[in-house]
Amino acid sequence: MKISNESKVGILAAVGIALLFIGFNYLKGINVFNKGTDYYVQYSNSAGLAVGDPVIIDGLTVGRVKSVELQKDQSGADVTINFEQSVNIPDDSYALIRGNSLLAEKYIQVFLGKSTTMIKAGGELPGQIETDLASTISQEF
């Protein structure tokens, strides 16, 4: 069976697009093949958080920010975080948006509580925003 040149070009283009999609998501820190576990956090604002920013527990990166969306009533931001690893999160835990430096690099740090009851997969974590040096200076002026 002979494959036409048009079919070869079509197959090559499809493979190229698939590799481009996987590579782009890989560079953003999103694993296309691992679905992980989603949790939801509500914040009064997104504080510059972006899709792909890391989620850290005890100094270890355990996931990434999956989505950042404006709430329907426009009163804040709904953030979906995805844990690539299996993590038990007590129900008195909270997710804090923090900044690495003045370069506006953001991440979410999850502080685990002491409760014995755990948040179920797909559950909601309370969210807080850490005030950083840049926002403190801008409020002063």
Disulfide bonds with the S-S distance in Angstrom:
none
